[in-house]
Amino acid sequence: MKERPGPQFPQGSSGITHSFKRVWVALSNGHPLKHLFLFLMGWFMVFDAFNTLVSVAVLLSTQLLGFTTKEVLIISIEAPLLAIPGAFLWNQFQVRARCTTKFILLCQTCIYATMCFLISIGISQQVGFGWKHTAEVYVYAGMHGFMLGAIQSTCRSLFVSLLPPGHESSFYSLYLLTDKGSSWIGPLIVAGINGGGADKRCSFLFLAAQFCMGVFFFSLVDPAVR
């Protein structure tokens, strides 16, 4: 391991133990920061749904619509290609419309919730859409790509505005824990839905509920209060 620049670790600490102590200090000192933790709760739900959405979409495309490996590869390329212009255009919209970062995040999360809800409507046999046509997959993949980079950058921007000055690095560890620590809930619930014999589109109904919970927590956040 390369020599660590800056001050030495405290007596009796190593790189691993010092990191865990910093996380614990952030948790202990951060509980009065109500709006910061409301944001983290919202991001916990949204990021889990965000990650699960991709896996569920690919799974259902192959199982319900018979997508081939080539077609899955196409939609996998489509989304990242639209991420760059999507992030740029969302930023331009925010600047020109003079919207707050919170408002943009709420809009983006609502769009994801609406997408998942529209797909879940396909549970009804009387409806002619809802992951029943190949074209839908390409449309939703494009919408996801358009939102892909934008929602992540918006979340980071809002989170930074909630941090107490001088403690950015400590609290960013909480953001990363929330980011990666939520990635097991969605797959677990989706596996239960698919294994229970229910219509596989019910997974999107669960994801829509997760995004709605994210909207609820984000709506309670006041960036002006630290």
Secondary structure, DSSP 8 states (H G I E B T S, - for coil): -----SS---TT--HHHHHHHHHHHHHHHHTT-HHHHHHHHHHHHHHHHHHHHHHHHHHHHHHHS---HHHHHHHHHHHHHHHHHHHHHHHHHHHHHT--HHHHHHHHHHHHHHHHHHHHGGGSTT-S-SS-SHHHHHHHHHHHHHHHHHHHHHHHHHHHHHS-TT-HHHHHHHHHHHHHHTTTHHHHHHHHHHHTTS-TTHHHHHHHHHHHHHHHHHHT--TT--
